[in-house]
Amino acid sequence: MVQHVCVCAAGAGPVWHRRPQHTARARHQQLGPGAVQEHRVTGRDARAVPVRVVQCLQSHAVQRTGGQRGGPAFRPDSRRSPRTHQPDRTEIHLLRRPARGTWMLIARVEAIATALLVFVCLVPLSASAQSGDAAAFQRRFQEAEHALADGRYEDAVKIYEQLRAADQSVAEVHGRLGLVYFQEGKFEQAVPALRQALKLKPSLPNTDILLAMSLSELGEYKEALDGLERGFRRSSDARLKRMAGLQLQRAYMGLGRDQKAVEVALELERLYPDDPEVLYHASRLYANFAYVTMQKLSEIAPESVWMHLTAGEVNESQGGLDGAVKEYRAVLGLEPRRPGVHFRLGRVYLTRAHETTGDPTSSAEALKEFEAELEIDPGNANAAYEIAELHREAGELDQARAFFERALEHDAQFEDALVGLGRTLIGLGKPELALPVLQRALSVNASNEVTYYQLAQAHRALGHVQEQGKALAEFERLHREASSGSPASVLSRREVTRQKLDSKTIQ
């Protein structure tokens, strides 16, 4: 049975599949005993573009409840995925985008609160409502307003419909009906009500934007564009602007105008840098855009250096270590002196060594690759650092010192190299040299518990009792915070082996 990886563009991260179960409306099937984080995407008429690698030709259905219109459902699991899948070339499934409006699930609650504000004062109503039984009409209208404000939508709709039947010429009543229908997710009913409101009173505030958002929810992106653009570019209300922007981003994606969608996402991030929903939808968009670009690469240059590099990096990130080695070797076969590739190979072998305790072969292979990288690129501080760390772990402290210092020659702010050099100097019996190095490391990052522990060891060796106590106290504080679940840096900015506490230190 062929196993493959599905990376849906609307969600981040791989999901393992078994091909026979990967059919329309089938959930992701997981391999082995280890569960992985699962992303499902809903959508009608999902369109896929032929690529060199395998792709999703259908949406991934998920049961919906209440008024949900679709979107990703998350089932997080902290366990790691099994590292048994090592294909010749990583197979990437690409869900391009749904043809209609289910690619992004956008929260409407805040948008409705905003929309309510634009209709705050509807008195006086249109002229025909002021004649005859105007007072009764106005009282009923206010009853509907109170029902709407209380969230009693059925009561509000019933009264608004009675008012509409009594007088078809009141734009505000049609607008209110459209608003309630939008809130209830009844977009098919919201659209004609909002159209009629605008026909009767084109100046009705922000109704054109609400109509555009309703059209967007129905997947009528082309018709929605003008109204969404106006809402996003011209609205002075930050909440309405935000909502229109999210809908505009979805509309451009639905129309296949990826570049415009990215431009909107970047502008939304600039306007709302700490908004979780904005960041979430932006991340999904960027993932989709990245994989569309990878798809194009696989079509125009399937055996190029760049395609092999991409496949190697994907394999490496997903734990397909054998596949990563094969792809990186293919790169070197095409360009033997390409900088960075031997380093990536070294990282793959190092990962294998760490996963298989006491695997001297993989560690030796990693060392050989890092040394080969330095022959091609003598200024590669990361490669020098990894060589130093391998020597330090092997107890070869003089060699470790030399390579830590070499790494720092090319990057004086390399935090892990500073910490590694400091602890190496302590091991060599030179705490007086270690002290300023560790203090430099703290100037780069004052929240590193490993640095404080090593600093305490340097002070201890020098007989600085008071300074040792202060450093240990700070170490213990930071260690407690880390142990209590405070977020830690999972990925180094350099993708190098991080300096860690020895196991005996934390016992």
C-alpha positions, -999 to +999 in steps of 0.1 A: +000+000+000+015+033-010+018+058+018+021+095+012+019+128+029-008+154+025+000+190+031-032+209+025-025+245+016-052+258+038-036+243+069+000+240+081+018+208+086+018+173+071-009+147+077-002+110+070-026+092+046-033+058+033-043+063-003-073+039-005-091+059+022-083+092+007-116+097-011-142+125-012-155+133+023-130+110+039-112+121+070-074+120+071-062+085+079-033+083+104-005+058+102+010+037+130+003+042+167+014+078+168-013+105+161-004+137+145-020+171+145-049+169+120-061+196+098-093+193+078-106+217+052-141+220+040-153+233+007-174+226-023-160+219-057-124+219-046-102+226-076-067+212-080-041+219-106-020+190-120+014+188-104+043+165-106+036+152-072+003+137-060-025+162-050-059+163-033-087+164-057-114+168-031-122+187+000-118+171+034-152+171+050-158+178+086-191+177+105-205+211+111-227+222+140-249+252+146-243+280+122-208+271+111-202+275+075-171+254+073-134+259+080-106+240+096-111+218+126-081+211+148-074+180+167-040+187+183-018+159+196+016+164+211+029+130+201+053+129+172+045+113+139+063+081+131+095+085+111+090+055+089+079+071+057+109+078+035+098+080-002+121+087-031+104+120-035+081+135-009+046+134-023+028+167-015-010+169-017-021+204-026-057+215-020-057+246-043-089+264-031-126+258-030-145+273-059-171+288-035-170+305-001-158+280+023-120+284+022-119+307+052-142+306+082-144+342+093-160+350+127-190+373+121-199+382+157-177+413+158-187+422+123-223+422+133-216+444+163-200+468+139-228+466+115-253+473+143-235+506+150-240+519+114-278+518+119-279+533+153-303+561+144-330+552+119-354+580+130-370+596+111-379+567+088-388+572+052-417+595+044-444+569+038-438+554+072-445+588+088-480+591+073-510+573+087-502+551+117-467+564+119-465+562+157-476+525+157-451+517+129-423+534+150-432+515+181-431+482+163-398+491+148-384+499+182-397+465+195-378+448+167-347+469+176-348+457+212-353+420+200-323+424+177-301+439+205-311+411+228-302+385+202-338+373+198-334+371+160-366+352+153-387+378+171-368+406+153-373+390+119-410+384+125-416+421+133-394+434+105-412+412+081-446+425+093-433+461+089-421+453+054-455+439+045-471+470+058-448+493+039-424+481+012-408+515+008-389+518+040-352+511+032-342+508+068-365+478+074-350+460+044-316+468+057-324+455+091-337+423+077-306+419+057-285+425+088-304+398+108-302+373+080-264+379+078-261+373+115-280+341+112-259+329+083-289+331+059-269+348+032-292+338+004-320+358+022-297+386+032-287+395-003-321+404-018-330+424+014-298+444+013-302+450-025-337+464-019-325+486+009-298+501-014-323+505-043-346+525-020-319+544-003-284+542-019-269+563+009-278+539+036-246+537+056-223+507+050-251+486+036-231+481+004-203+466+025-227+443+043-241+432+009-206+425-004-197+404+027-229+384+021-220+378-015-185+367-004-200+342+020-220+328-009-188+325-030-199+353-054-165+368-052-164+388-084-196+407-076-184+412-040-150+427-048-160+464-053-179+465-020-152+447-001-125+470-015-145+500-004-150+486+030-113+478+034-098+508+018-122+536+029-140+526+060-131+546+091-145+520+114-116+497+124-138+467+130-157+470+098-124+476+079-109+445+095-139+423+086-140+436+050-103+429+047-107+393+058-135+388+033-115+405+006-086+382+012-109+352+008-125+367-023-091+371-040-081+336-031-114+323-045-108+341-078-072+327-080-057+362-076-030+350-051-008+381-053-037+404-045-047+381-016-012+383-002-011+421-005-044+423+015-030+399+041+002+420+045-019+451+050-041+434+075-011+423+095+002+459+094-031+473+107-039+445+132-005+431+142-018+413+173-051+400+160-051+362+163-077+357+135-058+380+111-026+361+118-043+327+115-058+334+080-026+351+069-006+319+078-030+297+059-027+320+029+011+321+029+012+283+032-011+280+002+009+305-018+042+287-009+029+254-021+014+269-053+049+282-060+064+248-052+039+233-076+051+256-104+087+247-096+079+210-099+063+216-133+090+238-150+122+223-134+114+188-119+150+177-118+167+210-110+189+218-081+161+238-067+135+210-068+159+186-052+166+212-025+129+217-019+123+180-017+152+175+007+140+202+030+104+189+030+117+154+038+139+167+065+112+187+081+088+157+081+114+132+095+120+114+062+157+113+068+166+088+041+147+108+016+164+140+027+198+124+023+190+112-012+177+146-023+207+165-009+231+140-025+213+147-058+220+184-054+256+177-048+256+155-079+245+185-099+266+211-081+293+195-059+304+228-044+271+243-037+273+261-003+250+250+025+242+215+012+268+196+032+256+215+063+221+203+057+234+167+053+253+171+085+221+182+103+202+152+090+229+128+102+230+146+136+192+142+139+196+105+133+224+103+159+202+121+185+173+098+178+194+067+180+212+069+213+248+059+210+250+059+172+287+067+165+283+062+128+258+090+123+278+114+145+309+106+125+290+112+092+277+145+106+312+156+115+325+147+080+297+167+064+303+198+085+340+197+077+332+194+040+310+225+044+338+245+059+360+236+029+335+251+006+324+279+028+350+288+054+328+315+069+299+292+078+296+298+115+269+272+119+291+244+105+320+255+128+297+255+158+284+220+151+319+207+148+328+224+181+298+209+198+305+174+186+341+177+199+328+191+232+304+163+237+332+138+229+354+155+256+378+168+231+379+203+246+409+218+229+394+211+195+360+223+207+375+256+218+392+262+185+360+257+165+338+277+189+362+306+185+362+301+148+324+304+147+325+336+168+351+351+144+323+351+118+294+360+141+303+377+174+267+376+186+263+338+181+246+330+215+250+292+215+286+295+204+293+319+233+277+296+258+295+266+243+329+283+245+322+294+280+315+260+293+344+246+273+368+271+290+354+261+324+361+224+315+397+234+305+402+250+339+401+286+326+371+301+344+387+336+343+384+334+305+350+319+306+335+347+327+336+375+301+324+351+273+293+341+294+286+377+302+287+385+265+261+356+260+239+373+286+241+406+267+226+387+237+199+369+257+194+376+293+168+348+298+189+318+290+190+294+320+220+275+306+241+306+305+233+315+341+241+280+353+275+281+335+281+316+349+275+302+384+301+275+377+326+301+366+321+322+397+323+291+419+357+281+403+369+316+409+357+317+445+331+344+439+306+332+464+282+361+463+281+363+425+277+325+423+247+327+445+231+354+424+237+335+392+223+303+407+192+321+420+185+335+385+191+301+370+166+285+394+140+312+387+143+307+349+143+269+353+111+270+374+094+292+348+105+268+320+093+238+341+059+254+348+051+256+311+063+290+301+068+291+264+104+283+253+121+287+220+116+255+201+135+265+170+168+282+170+170+310+146+201+292+132+188+257+131+217+245+151+221+222+181+211+243+212+232+244+243+213+224+270+217+216+306+234+183+314+209+157+327+227+155+360+222+193+365+184+191+364+180+160+386 
